[in-house]
């Protein structure tokens, strides 16, 4: 105990950011115990892991507000990603953006191009400057890009602003989950990350509901010979509200205490934990050694140096491919690519498929008369989509609810990788059978089933991605995974757009095969239930 007290005095006297102010080798007691129990050095009096420290703060009002705020931010990202699929049927008219099937594919894909760039850039930046500030900037950029896109009168300018919006979305998605997971004790982590992922469904429902309420009303908006601001543009403007409001609320939130420890700011981390404890327990006394001994977190401390941003970006990325992380990084890249190719390559096209079948009859792969008129031309008929199109989109979004409830309660019990594997294989089977549907009701049922089953996979992947990487590269790891996921989403949308009017059986079968392959690959991942995050 005397040696620990001496270390406490040295920490208090040298909290100046010097990377070498604490040398683990100087404490024989620490080293001996750490070797005996790397994950929980219980036998050293006064020495706690971060997991034990965060558990001491309790679970209450702070965490409720945290999940609502982070969930609202996740919803804002979902709204921006999925809103394009609901405006395409209206924006396709010849007196508006005049879109061909190829244009629609690129419009669906461009947000993912931005997310690919943004996910990598913002993720690495969050590991350097902090999670909270990156979230505020990326969410703001998302809203600004989307709001400007609603005023665009030509296709290329609309595409450019959607790209800017995508760069913002790409930053907020990985950092939100990183920020959120670092406040969670391990006994609640799986269920709470699944709960957070549920808000993606909420954003999907919100986007579908807003589209249903606004887009069919052609009398909404303003029109002149030189400027058009019609109902679908108003819909796009309304979709920016979640991103702007969540960015503003993050201003009052604390930085992640886990990140602060990573940067050597133990005192600041303890202040954040005291704040959490106060909000969760109110009048209860804060009796943990956190109030007195900074060595409480020393097992979570890593040396750090101030580096140039570009060097940080490269070094954290290369760290993901070191021997200890290489296997899980590569497997997660494969899973993210295949799941995104399959899910977004198909899901973003559902409203357009619903619209075609409603107008022309037929099936998803043979929508009536459309093949003879739309192979190489645009749909010049400017009749707005019927209520059935928006009803079908809304029900497809709502179909995710049972899967989200299931993962909240069963994620820790059944295991992440087994849920991920089974979900992706079953999703592939669902896609295969969409090829055989013959009516719009059958198409809706299969689309809902696909959305339900694939949601289990997405939630499981979110949990695994947040848990498998150590703190110093967690946001970067998430960002790299998201970058490859966006490549898959881009290719899925472009290939679907190019082949939809030629032979849609090809992309359908490709999606089914990739989903099954990605699901089986996930069986090679470790199970992360009930482990400490590093």
N, C-alpha and C positions, 0 to 999 in steps of 0.2 A: 504493500500500500504506500510505503514511503516513496518508492520509485515513481509511482503514478502521481503523487502529489508534486514531486519535483518536476515531472513533465507538465503538469497543469500550470505551475508557475512560469515555466519557460514558454508555454503557449500564450499565456496572458501577456507576457512581456514582449513577445515577438510577433504579434499579429499584424504584420506590416506587408503581407503579400509575398514575402521571400519564399521561394519554392522549397528551400531546404531548412525551414525553421523547425520542422519536426522530422526526425530521422527514426524510422521504425526500428532500425537495428540498435538504437541506443537503449532500448528497453528490453532486457532479457526476459522479463516476465511476460511482456506482450508477445515476443517471438515464440516463446515456449508454448503459450496457450494457443496462439494463432495456428501453429503447426498442428496442434492436437485437434482443433475444431475450427477450420477456416471459415465456416459460414456463421457460426455463433460462438464467439469466445466468451462463454459465460463465466469461466472460472477466475477472470480478472475482475476484482471488485471495482465498481465504478465505470467499467468499460462496456459500452453498449454498441450494438450494430444500429444502422439507420432503421432497419426494420423494427427493432425494439423501440427505438425512439419515436417513430411515427405512430406506433401502436399506443404509446403512452398518451397521445393527444386526444384519444377517444374518437368517436364517430358520431357526428350530429349535424347541426345546422350548417356549418361550414361546408361539409361534403354534399349536403343537399343543394346548396347554392352553387357549388362547384359543378355538379353534374348537370344542373339546369343551364348554367352559362356555357359550359363546354358542349353540351347537347345542342343548344341554340346555334353555336358556331358550326357544329357538324351539319345541322339542318340547313344553314346558309350555304354551305358548300354543295349539299345535295340539290338545293333549289337551283343554283347556278349551273350545275352540270346537266341536270335533267330538264331545265326550262326550255332549252333549245328544241328538244324532241316534241314539245307541245306547240311551239310556234311554227314549225316547219310547214304543216299543212296549209296554214293561212299565208305565210310569207312566200309561198311558191308561185303565187299568181303573177301573171304577166304584167300587171300594172303596179307590182310591188318589186320584190327582189328577183322574181322570174327564175326560180331554181330548177335545174335539172336534177336527176337522181344522183349524178356524180357530185354536183354542188352540195346536195343535202348530205352526202357522205362526208365531204370535207368540212361542212359546217358542224356536223356532229363530232368530227375528229379534232377540230382546231383547239377546242378547250383542253383536250388531253395533251396536245403539243405544249401548250402553256403550262399545264400541270407537270409534265415531264421535266421541263426546265426549272419551274418554280420549286418542285418537290426537292430536287437535289440542292439547289442554291439555298433556299430558306432552311432546309433541314440542317445543312452544315453550319449555316450562320447561327442557328439556334443552339448548337453545341458550343459555339464560341461566345456569343454576346448574351444569350439567355432566351428562354422560351416566351416569356410574356411580351417583350417588345416586338419580337418577330411575329407573334400572333396579331398584335394590333396593326402593324404595317401591312401584313399579307391580307388580312380581312378587309382593310381599307382599300387596298389596290383592287381586290376582287369587286367591291361595290362600285368603285369609280369606273373601272373598265366596262362593267355591265351597264351602268347608267348611260355612259357615252354611246354604247352600242345601240341603245334604244332610239337614238337620234339619227343614226346612219341611214342615208338614203340610197347608197349603192352597196353591192355585195362585198366588194373587197374591203371597204372601210368597216362594215359590220364584222367581217372576219377578223380584221386587225384588232378591234376592241374586244372581241370575244377571246382572242389570244391573250391580251393583257389581263382580262378577268381570270383566265385559266392559270396564269402565272401566280396570281394571288391565291386561288383555290389550292394550287399545288403546294404552296407554303403552309397553309393553315391545317390541311388534313393531317400530315405526319406530326406536326408540332402539337396539335391539340391532344392527340393520344399520348404523346410523350409527356406533356405537361400533366395530364390527368393521372396517368399511371403512377407518377412519382409522388402523389399524395395518398396512394391507396395502400393499406396494410395487406399482406399477402393472403389472409383468410377471406378477404372480400374482393380481391383484385379481378378474378375471372368474371364473377357476376357483374361487377360494376363496369368493366370494360364492355361487356355484352350489353349492359344497359345504355352506355354511351353510344354504342354502335346502333342501337335502336332508333336514335334520333335521325339517322340517315333516312330511315323509313318515314319519320315525321316530316323531313324536308321533301321527300318524294310526294307524300300526301298533300303537303302544303302547295307544292308546285302544281300538282294535278287539280287541286281544288281552286286555286287562283285562276288557272287556265280555263276551267269550266265556268267560272263566274264572269270572267272578263272577255276572253277571246271571241266567243260567238257573237258578241254585241258589236256589229259593224258601225253603229251610230256613235260609239265612243270615240273621242279623240278630235283631231283637227286635220283638215285637208285643204291644200291649196295647190296650184299648178307646180310650185317649186318645192313644197315641203309636205310630207305626209307623216302624221303621228297617229296611227290608228290603234285598234284595240290590242293587237298583239304586242305593240311597242309599249303601251301602258302596262301590260302584263310584265314585260321585261323590267320596267322601272320599279314596279311593286316588288319584284323578286330581289331587289337590292336591300330592302329594309333589314332582313336578318343579319347580313354581313356588316352593315354600318352600325347597328345597335350593339352587336356582340363586340365589335372592335372598341366601342366607347366604354362598355362595361369592364373589359379587361384592364382598363386604366386603373381601376381601384383594387385589382387583385394582386396578391404577392407573387414574387418570383418563386420558382420551385426550390424548396430547401435542399433537395438532392443535388440540383445543379449548383447551388451556392456552396455546398460542401465540396463538390468537384473542383470549384475554383478557389478553394482555400478560405472561404468566408464563413467560418464556423459560427461566429457571433451572429451574423445576419441570419444564418439558418436557424439558430436557436430562437431568435426573435420571431421568425415566421411560425415556428412550431408553438411558441407561446401564444401567438395570435390565434392559431387553429384551436389550441386547447381552450382558450378563453371563450371563443365563439361556440365551441361544442359543449362545454361544461359550466360555463358562467361562473357561479360562486365557488365551485370546488377548488381547493388549493392545488397548486401545481407542485406535486411532491417528488417528481422524478429527479434524479441527479442531473437532468438536462439544465436545471437552473444554476448549477454550481460548477460542473466539470466539463470542460470542453473536450476532454479525451473521450467523452461519450461516443463521438462519431469517428474516432481515428481509424477504425477498420474500413471506413468508406472513403477515406481520403486518398487521393492520387496526386502525385506531383504534377505541376503544370508550369508552362512557360508562356510568355507573351509572344505570339507569332503573327506574321503577316496573314491577312484573311485568305489569300490564295494558297499559302502553304498549309494553313489549317484545313482548308477544303480538301486538298490532296492527301494530307497525312491522315485525316479521319477516314477518308474513303479507302485508302490503302490498308488501314487498320482492320477494316471489315474482311479483308482477304488474307489476313494472317492465319496461321495454322489453327488457332483455337476458335476462330469464327468463320473460316472459309466454307466449311460444309453447310452450315445452316444458312449462310448468306446465299450461296448458289441455289440451294433447294428453294428458298423463299423467292428468289428471282424467278425461277421456273414456275412456281405456283402463282405468283402475282401476274406474270405474263399470260399464262393460259386462262386463268379465271377472268382477267380483264378482257382478253380477246373474246371469250365466249359470252360473258355477261353484257358488256357494253356494246359489243358488236351486234347483239340481238336486242337488248332491252331498249336502247336508244331509238330503235326502229319500230318499236311496237305501235306508237301513235300513228306513224305513217302507214303501217300495215293495216291497222284498224280502219283508217280513213279510206284506203284503197278498196278494202273488202266491202265497206259500207257503201261506197259509191258504185263500184263495178261488179260486186259479187265475187264468186270464185273462192279461191283458197290463198293462203299466204304465198305459196309458190306459183300460183296461177290465178291472179286476181282479175278474172273476166276479160273485158275488152281492153284493159290497160296495156297488155303486151303489144297490141297492134298499133297503139297510138303513142306510147311513151318510151319506146326503146331508145330513141335518140333525141327525143324532144322533151319539152317541159309540159306540165299540166296547165294549160291556159284557161281552164274553167275556174272562175273565181268565186265559186260558191263556198261559203265557210263550212268547216267541218260540222257535222250534226252532233247533237248531244250524245249519241251513242259512242262516238270517238272519245269524248272526254270522260264519259261514264266508264268506258272500258279501261282508260288510263288510270282513273281513280281507283277502280277495283284492283287493278294489277298492283298499284302502290300499296293498297290496304292489305293485300294478300301476304305481305311480309310480317304482319303483326303476330300471328301464331308462332312463327319461327323465332322472332325476337324474344317472345315470352319464354319459349322453350330453352333458348340458349342462356337466358338470365339465370334460370334455376338449375340447368343441367350441365353448364360448361365445366364446373369444377368436379362434378360427379362422374361424367362420362369421358372427360379428357379432350383437350383441344384438337390434337391431330386426328383422332378417330372421327370426330364430328366433321372436320374439314374434309377428310378423305371420302367419307360416305356422302357428304353433301355434293361434292364436285362430280362424283361418278353418277349419282342420281340426276343431277342437273343435265349432264350429258345425255342421259336416257330421255329426259323430258324434251330436250331440243330435237332429238332424233324423231320423236313422235309428233312434233309440231308439223313436220313434213306431210303427215297423213290426214290432218284435220280437213273437214269439208265445209263447215259453216262458221259464221262469225262467233257464235256462242261456243262452239268447240275450241276455236282459236283463243277466245278469252279464258276458257278454263285451263287450257294448257299453258298459257302465258302466266296466269296466276300461280299455277303449280310450279313453273320454272322459277318465278320470283320468290316463292315460299322456300323452296329447297335451297336455292343458291344463297339466300340470306344467312342460313346456318353456316355456310362456308365462309362468307365474308366476316361474320362476327368471330368465328374461330381464328381466322387469319389475323384479324385486328389484335386479338389477345396474344397470339404467338409472336407477332412482330414487335409488340411492345415489351414482351418479357425476355426475348432471346438475346437482346443486345445490352452490354453494359452502359452505364450512364454517359460516359465520355463520348460514345458514338451512337447513342440511341436515336437521336433525331436524324443523324446522317444515315444510319441504317434504314430507318423508316423512309427517308427521302429517296435513297437508292432503290428500295423496293418499289416505291411509288413511281419512280422514273421508268422502270421496266414495265410496270403495270400500265403506264400511259402509252408506251410503245405498243403493247398488246391492244389497248383500246383504240388507238389510232388505226392500226392495221385492220382490226376488226370492222371498224366503221367504214373505212375506205374500201375494203374488199367487199363488204356487204353492199355498199352503194354501187360499185362497178358491176357486180354480178347479179344484183336483185332482179333486174329486168332481162337478164340473159338466161341464167339457170341457177335459181336460188338454192337448189338442192346441194350445190357444191359448198357454199358457206355454211349451210345447216350441218352437213356431215363433218366439215372441218371443225366447227365449234364443238360438236359432240365428242369428237376424238380428242381434242385438246383438253377439254374439261376432265375427261376420264384419265388422261395421262397425268395432268397436274394433281388430281386427287390421289392417285397411287403414289406419286412422288412424295407427298406429305407424310407418308408412313415412315420415312427415313428421319423425320425430325424428332428431337427429344420431347418428352412431355414436361410441361412447365408448371403444372398445378402445384400449389402450396410450396413454392421455392422462393427464397429471397431474391429480389432484383439486385443487381450488382452496380 
